[in-house]
């Protein structure tokens, strides 16, 4: 038991750094997801995309992958929406 605690104490600076970086990445991900959801509500997008965006706010590993995919889809869908508004003028 003492050996395990000494190993953990020896690498605690690395573990804390990795944990802080992970928390910062999750916070940045959630900020991008909230901004995307607000934009989706503003542009009145289809309910399926909005549902997956709301589900992606849960920070679990498989859902994080889905959230990144939703952000990519929203990026291109928003470009199409804005291009359609410009052409209709």
DSSP file (Angstrom, degrees, kcal/mol; ACC not computed):
  #  RESIDUE AA STRUCTURE BP1 BP2  ACC     N-H-->O    O-->H-N    N-H-->O    O-->H-N    TCO  KAPPA ALPHA  PHI   PSI    X-CA   Y-CA   Z-CA
    1    1 A X     >        0   0    0      0, 0.0     4,-2.2     0, 0.0     5,-0.2   0.000 360.0 360.0 360.0 -41.0    0.0    0.0    0.0
    2    2 A X  H  >  +     0   0    0      1,-0.2     4,-2.2     2,-0.2     5,-0.2   0.873 360.0  54.6 -64.7 -35.4    2.8    2.4    0.9
    3    3 A X  H  > S+     0   0    0      2,-0.2     4,-2.0     1,-0.2    -1,-0.2   0.907 107.8  49.1 -64.8 -40.2    4.5    1.7   -2.5
    4    4 A X  H  > S+     0   0    0      1,-0.2     4,-2.4     2,-0.2    -2,-0.2   0.913 111.5  49.0 -65.4 -42.3    1.3    2.6   -4.3
    5    5 A X  H  X S+     0   0    0     -4,-2.2     4,-2.5     1,-0.2    -1,-0.2   0.870 110.2  51.2 -65.9 -35.7    1.0    5.9   -2.4
    6    6 A X  H  X S+     0   0    0     -4,-2.2     4,-2.0     2,-0.2    -1,-0.2   0.879 110.1  49.5 -69.3 -35.7    4.6    6.7   -3.0
    7    7 A X  H  X S+     0   0    0     -4,-2.0     4,-1.8     2,-0.2    -2,-0.2   0.923 112.6  47.4 -66.6 -43.3    4.1    6.1   -6.8
    8    8 A X  H  < S+     0   0    0     -4,-2.4    -2,-0.2     1,-0.2    -1,-0.2   0.910 113.0  48.7 -63.5 -42.1    1.0    8.3   -6.8
    9    9 A X  H >< S+     0   0    0     -4,-2.5     3,-0.8     1,-0.2     4,-0.3   0.856 108.7  54.7 -65.9 -34.3    2.8   11.0   -4.8
   10   10 A X  H 3< S+     0   0    0     -4,-2.0     3,-0.3     1,-0.2    -1,-0.2   0.881 117.8  33.7 -66.8 -38.0    5.7   10.9   -7.2
   11   11 A X  T 3X S+     0   0    0     -4,-1.8     4,-2.4     1,-0.2    -1,-0.2   0.158  84.9 109.6-103.5  17.6    3.5   11.5  -10.3
   12   12 A X  H <> S+     0   0    0     -3,-0.8     4,-2.7     1,-0.2     5,-0.2   0.866  75.1  55.2 -64.9 -35.4    1.0   13.8   -8.6
   13   13 A X  H  > S+     0   0    0     -4,-0.3     4,-1.9    -3,-0.3    -1,-0.2   0.897 110.9  45.2 -65.0 -38.2    2.2   16.9  -10.5
   14   14 A X  H  > S+     0   0    0      2,-0.2     4,-2.5     1,-0.2    -2,-0.2   0.914 113.9  49.4 -69.0 -42.9    1.7   15.1  -13.9
   15   15 A X  H  X S+     0   0    0     -4,-2.4     4,-2.4     1,-0.2    -2,-0.2   0.900 111.3  48.7 -64.3 -41.0   -1.8   13.8  -12.8
   16   16 A X  H  X S+     0   0    0     -4,-2.7     4,-2.5     2,-0.2    -1,-0.2   0.908 111.2  50.5 -65.9 -40.8   -2.9   17.2  -11.6
   17   17 A X  H  X S+     0   0    0     -4,-1.9     4,-2.4    -5,-0.2    -2,-0.2   0.926 111.8  47.1 -62.3 -44.9   -1.8   18.8  -14.9
   18   18 A X  H  X S+     0   0    0     -4,-2.5     4,-2.4     1,-0.2    -2,-0.2   0.906 112.5  50.2 -63.3 -41.5   -3.6   16.2  -17.0
   19   19 A X  H  X S+     0   0    0     -4,-2.4     4,-2.3     2,-0.2    -2,-0.2   0.904 110.7  48.7 -64.1 -42.1   -6.7   16.6  -14.8
   20   20 A X  H  X S+     0   0    0     -4,-2.5     4,-2.3     2,-0.2    -2,-0.2   0.915 111.9  49.1 -64.9 -42.7   -6.7   20.4  -15.2
   21   21 A X  H  X S+     0   0    0     -4,-2.4     4,-2.4     1,-0.2    -2,-0.2   0.909 111.1  50.5 -63.0 -41.6   -6.2   20.2  -18.9
   22   22 A X  H  X S+     0   0    0     -4,-2.4     4,-2.1     2,-0.2    -2,-0.2   0.916 110.6  48.6 -62.3 -44.0   -9.1   17.7  -19.2
   23   23 A X  H  X S+     0   0    0     -4,-2.3     4,-2.2     1,-0.2    -1,-0.2   0.901 111.2  50.4 -64.2 -40.8  -11.4   20.0  -17.2
   24   24 A X  H  X S+     0   0    0     -4,-2.3     4,-2.5     1,-0.2    -1,-0.2   0.911 110.0  50.3 -64.1 -42.0  -10.5   23.0  -19.3
   25   25 A X  H  X S+     0   0    0     -4,-2.4     4,-2.4     1,-0.2    -2,-0.2   0.889 110.2  49.7 -64.1 -38.8  -11.2   21.0  -22.5
   26   26 A X  H  X S+     0   0    0     -4,-2.1     4,-2.5     2,-0.2    -1,-0.2   0.899 110.9  50.0 -66.1 -39.7  -14.6   20.0  -21.2
   27   27 A X  H  X S+     0   0    0     -4,-2.2     4,-2.2     2,-0.2    -2,-0.2   0.920 111.4  47.9 -64.8 -43.3  -15.4   23.6  -20.3
   28   28 A X  H  X S+     0   0    0     -4,-2.5     4,-2.3     2,-0.2    -2,-0.2   0.912 111.5  51.5 -63.2 -41.8  -14.4   24.8  -23.7
   29   29 A X  H  X S+     0   0    0     -4,-2.4     4,-2.4     1,-0.2    -2,-0.2   0.929 110.3  48.3 -58.8 -46.6  -16.5   22.0  -25.3
   30   30 A X  H  X S+     0   0    0     -4,-2.5     4,-2.6     1,-0.2    -1,-0.2   0.869 108.9  53.6 -65.7 -35.9  -19.5   23.0  -23.3
   31   31 A X  H  X S+     0   0    0     -4,-2.2     4,-2.3     2,-0.2    -1,-0.2   0.936 111.0  46.3 -62.8 -45.2  -19.1   26.7  -24.2
   32   32 A X  H  X S+     0   0    0     -4,-2.3     4,-2.2     1,-0.2    -2,-0.2   0.895 112.9  50.2 -63.7 -39.3  -19.1   25.8  -27.9
   33   33 A X  H  X S+     0   0    0     -4,-2.4     4,-2.6     2,-0.2    -2,-0.2   0.910 110.4  48.7 -66.8 -41.6  -22.1   23.5  -27.5
   34   34 A X  H  X S+     0   0    0     -4,-2.6     4,-2.4     2,-0.2    -1,-0.2   0.915 111.7  49.8 -65.3 -41.4  -24.2   26.1  -25.6
   35   35 A X  H  X S+     0   0    0     -4,-2.3     4,-2.3    -5,-0.2    -1,-0.2   0.908 111.8  49.0 -61.8 -40.5  -23.3   28.7  -28.3
   36   36 A X  H  X S+     0   0    0     -4,-2.2     4,-2.6     2,-0.2    -2,-0.2   0.906 110.5  50.0 -65.9 -41.3  -24.4   26.2  -31.0
   37   37 A X  H  X S+     0   0    0     -4,-2.6     4,-2.3     2,-0.2    -2,-0.2   0.911 110.6  49.8 -64.3 -41.4  -27.7   25.4  -29.2
   38   38 A X  H  X S+     0   0    0     -4,-2.4     4,-2.0     2,-0.2    -1,-0.2   0.918 112.3  47.7 -63.7 -42.3  -28.4   29.1  -28.9
   39   39 A X  H  X S+     0   0    0     -4,-2.3     4,-2.5     2,-0.2    -2,-0.2   0.901 110.1  52.9 -63.4 -40.0  -27.7   29.7  -32.6
   40   40 A X  H  X>S+     0   0    0     -4,-2.6     5,-1.7     1,-0.2     4,-0.6   0.898 109.8  47.7 -63.4 -39.6  -29.9   26.7  -33.4
   41   41 A X  H  <5S+     0   0    0     -4,-2.3     3,-0.5     1,-0.2    -1,-0.2   0.885 111.7  51.3 -66.7 -37.2  -32.8   28.1  -31.5
   42   42 A X  H  <5S+     0   0    0     -4,-2.0    -2,-0.2     1,-0.2    -1,-0.2   0.891 114.5  41.6 -66.5 -40.2  -32.3   31.5  -33.1
   43   43 A X  H  <5S-     0   0    0     -4,-2.5    -1,-0.2    -5,-0.1    -2,-0.2   0.432 106.5-127.2 -89.9   1.1  -32.3   30.0  -36.7
   44   44 A X  T  <5 -     0   0    0     -4,-0.6    -3,-0.2    -3,-0.5    -4,-0.1   0.955  39.9-174.1  54.6  60.4  -35.2   27.6  -35.9
   45   45 A X      < -     0   0    0     -5,-1.7    -1,-0.1     1,-0.2    -5,-0.0  -0.213  34.8 -68.0 -80.2 174.0  -33.4   24.5  -37.1
   46   46 A X     >  -     0   0    0      1,-0.1     4,-1.8     4,-0.0     3,-0.3  -0.278  43.9-121.1 -62.9 146.5  -35.0   21.0  -37.4
   47   47 A X  H  > S+     0   0    0      1,-0.2     4,-2.5     2,-0.2     5,-0.2   0.771 107.1  60.9 -63.2 -29.1  -35.9   19.3  -34.1
   48   48 A X  H  > S+     0   0    0      2,-0.2     4,-2.3     1,-0.2    -1,-0.2   0.940 106.7  44.6 -66.4 -46.0  -33.6   16.3  -34.6
   49   49 A X  H  > S+     0   0    0     -3,-0.3     4,-1.9     1,-0.2    -1,-0.2   0.902 114.9  49.5 -63.7 -39.9  -30.5   18.4  -34.8
   50   50 A X  H  X S+     0   0    0     -4,-1.8     4,-2.3     2,-0.2    -2,-0.2   0.881 108.9  52.6 -66.8 -38.0  -31.6   20.4  -31.8
   51   51 A X  H  X S+     0   0    0     -4,-2.5     4,-2.4     2,-0.2    -2,-0.2   0.930 110.6  46.6 -63.4 -45.7  -32.3   17.2  -29.8
   52   52 A X  H  X S+     0   0    0     -4,-2.3     4,-1.8     1,-0.2    -1,-0.2   0.854 110.5  54.1 -66.1 -32.8  -28.9   15.8  -30.5
   53   53 A X  H  < S+     0   0    0     -4,-1.9     4,-0.3     2,-0.2    -2,-0.2   0.911 109.5  47.0 -66.9 -40.9  -27.3   19.1  -29.6
   54   54 A X  H >< S+     0   0    0     -4,-2.3     3,-1.3     1,-0.2    -2,-0.2   0.901 111.7  51.1 -66.2 -39.3  -29.1   19.1  -26.2
   55   55 A X  H >< S+     0   0    0     -4,-2.4     3,-1.6     1,-0.2    -1,-0.2   0.844 101.5  63.0 -63.7 -32.5  -28.1   15.5  -25.6
   56   56 A X  T 3< S+     0   0    0     -4,-1.8    -1,-0.2     1,-0.3    -2,-0.2   0.576  83.3  77.8 -71.8  -7.8  -24.5   16.5  -26.4
   57   57 A X  T <  S+     0   0    0     -3,-1.3     2,-0.7    -4,-0.3    -1,-0.3   0.625  72.7  91.4 -75.1 -11.0  -24.5   18.8  -23.4
   58   58 A X  S <  S-     0   0    0     -3,-1.6     2,-2.1    -4,-0.2     5,-0.1  -0.765  80.3-139.2 -83.3 116.3  -24.0   15.7  -21.2
   59   59 A X        +     0   0    0     -2,-0.7     2,-0.3     4,-0.1    -1,-0.1  -0.382  52.1 133.7 -83.2  67.0  -20.2   15.3  -20.9
   60   60 A X     >  -     0   0    0     -2,-2.1     4,-2.3     1,-0.1     3,-0.4  -0.873  66.0-111.3-107.4 147.8  -19.8   11.6  -21.2
   61   61 A X  H  > S+     0   0    0     -2,-0.3     4,-1.4     1,-0.2     5,-0.1   0.854 114.3  42.2 -51.6 -48.3  -17.1   10.2  -23.5
   62   62 A X  H  > S+     0   0    0      1,-0.2     4,-1.6     2,-0.2    -1,-0.2   0.878 116.5  49.8 -67.8 -32.0  -19.3    8.6  -26.2
   63   63 A X  H  > S+     0   0    0     -3,-0.4     4,-2.5     1,-0.2    -1,-0.2   0.796 102.9  61.0 -75.5 -27.4  -21.6   11.7  -26.2
   64   64 A X  H  X S+     0   0    0     -4,-2.3     4,-2.1     2,-0.2    -1,-0.2   0.898 104.4  49.5 -63.0 -39.4  -18.6   14.0  -26.5
   65   65 A X  H  X S+     0   0    0     -4,-1.4     4,-1.9    -5,-0.2    -2,-0.2   0.926 111.6  48.4 -64.2 -43.7  -17.8   12.4  -29.8
   66   66 A X  H  X S+     0   0    0     -4,-1.6     4,-2.4     1,-0.2    -2,-0.2   0.890 109.2  54.4 -62.5 -38.6  -21.4   12.9  -30.9
   67   67 A X  H  X S+     0   0    0     -4,-2.5     4,-2.4     2,-0.2    -1,-0.2   0.887 105.8  50.9 -64.1 -39.4  -21.2   16.5  -29.7
   68   68 A X  H  X S+     0   0    0     -4,-2.1     4,-2.1     2,-0.2    -1,-0.2   0.905 110.7  49.8 -63.8 -39.9  -18.1   17.2  -31.8
   69   69 A X  H  X S+     0   0    0     -4,-1.9     4,-2.7     2,-0.2    -2,-0.2   0.896 109.3  51.4 -65.0 -39.3  -20.0   15.7  -34.8
   70   70 A X  H  X S+     0   0    0     -4,-2.4     4,-2.8     1,-0.2    -2,-0.2   0.903 108.9  51.6 -63.3 -40.6  -23.0   17.9  -34.1
   71   71 A X  H  X S+     0   0    0     -4,-2.4     4,-2.0     2,-0.2    -2,-0.2   0.902 111.0  47.5 -63.3 -40.0  -20.7   21.0  -34.0
   72   72 A X  H  X S+     0   0    0     -4,-2.1     4,-1.7     2,-0.2    -2,-0.2   0.936 113.7  47.0 -65.8 -45.9  -19.2   20.0  -37.4
   73   73 A X  H  X S+     0   0    0     -4,-2.7     4,-2.5     1,-0.2    -2,-0.2   0.916 112.3  50.4 -61.0 -43.2  -22.7   19.5  -38.9
   74   74 A X  H  X S+     0   0    0     -4,-2.8     4,-2.8     1,-0.2     5,-0.2   0.872 104.8  58.3 -64.8 -36.6  -24.0   22.7  -37.4
   75   75 A X  H  X S+     0   0    0     -4,-2.0     4,-1.4     1,-0.2    -1,-0.2   0.939 113.9  36.8 -58.2 -47.9  -21.0   24.6  -38.8
   76   76 A X  H  X S+     0   0    0     -4,-1.7     4,-1.9     2,-0.2    -2,-0.2   0.858 115.9  53.1 -75.4 -34.8  -21.8   23.6  -42.4
   77   77 A X  H  X S+     0   0    0     -4,-2.5     4,-2.3     2,-0.2    -2,-0.2   0.891 107.9  51.5 -66.5 -38.6  -25.6   23.8  -41.9
   78   78 A X  H  X S+     0   0    0     -4,-2.8     4,-2.7     2,-0.2     5,-0.2   0.890 107.2  53.4 -65.7 -38.6  -25.3   27.4  -40.6
   79   79 A X  H  X S+     0   0    0     -4,-1.4     4,-2.4    -5,-0.2    -1,-0.2   0.915 109.8  48.5 -60.7 -41.7  -23.2   28.3  -43.7
   80   80 A X  H  X S+     0   0    0     -4,-1.9     4,-2.2     2,-0.2    -2,-0.2   0.897 110.9  50.2 -64.8 -40.7  -26.0   26.9  -45.9
   81   81 A X  H  X S+     0   0    0     -4,-2.3     4,-1.8     1,-0.2    -2,-0.2   0.936 113.2  45.3 -63.1 -46.1  -28.6   28.8  -44.0
   82   82 A X  H  X S+     0   0    0     -4,-2.7     4,-1.8     1,-0.2    -2,-0.2   0.870 111.9  51.8 -67.8 -36.0  -26.7   32.1  -44.3
   83   83 A X  H  X S+     0   0    0     -4,-2.4     4,-2.0    -5,-0.2    -1,-0.2   0.883 108.6  51.9 -66.9 -37.2  -26.0   31.5  -48.0
   84   84 A X  H  X S+     0   0    0     -4,-2.2     4,-1.4     1,-0.2    -2,-0.2   0.867 108.4  50.5 -66.3 -37.0  -29.7   30.9  -48.6
   85   85 A X  H  < S+     0   0    0     -4,-1.8     4,-0.4     1,-0.2    -1,-0.2   0.874 110.6  49.4 -68.9 -36.3  -30.6   34.2  -46.9
   86   86 A X  H >< S+     0   0    0     -4,-1.8     3,-0.7     1,-0.2    -2,-0.2   0.883 111.1  49.1 -69.8 -37.2  -28.1   36.1  -49.0
   87   87 A X  H 3< S+     0   0    0     -4,-2.0    -1,-0.2     1,-0.2    -2,-0.2   0.788 104.2  59.4 -73.4 -26.5  -29.3   34.6  -52.2
   88   88 A X  T 3<        0   0    0     -4,-1.4    -1,-0.2     1,-0.2    -2,-0.2   0.593 360.0 360.0 -80.2  -8.2  -32.9   35.3  -51.5
   89   89 A X    <         0   0    0     -3,-0.7    -1,-0.2    -4,-0.4    -2,-0.1   0.480 360.0 360.0 -76.1 360.0  -32.3   39.1  -51.2
